[in-house]
Amino acid sequence: MGITGRSSVVHFHSVTHWTYTGKQMNGVRLVQIHPQAAKKAGIKNGDEIIVESPRGSITGTALLWSGIREDTIFVPGWFGPRQKMAEEFGTPYYESVNILIDKQYYDNLSGQQAFKCFACRVKKA
């Protein structure tokens, strides 16, 4: 299972990932994955990885972290093809995490769209 959310304070708002300091501090999309899950997939800390859902795929860098559930990965939002500072800092241009999410699914209780989670597979790039 994949979940999405805010990655860090420099990416807190849609404007800040365009700033010089924000890009310099946090220009790489780190995808949190449990060490055991990474081991099963042949992924090591810092490896480039591909996250696939039924809707599409994105890339990122594996960040092994034992604080996340073994069956879950965390993919930060705020990355997309309009990252103006990526060229200057030599960091990748990333696909939006939203291409992984299917807007047809809703929370049964609240009726809210399930924009924060998605079924996925993770593999080494």
Secondary structure, 3 states (H helix, E strand, C coil): CEEEECCCHHHCCCCHHHCHHHHHHCCCCEEEECHHHHHHCCCCCCCEEEEEECCEEEEEEEEECCCCCCCCEEEECCCCCCCCCHHHHCCCCCCCHHHHCCCCCECCCCCCECCCEECCEEEEC
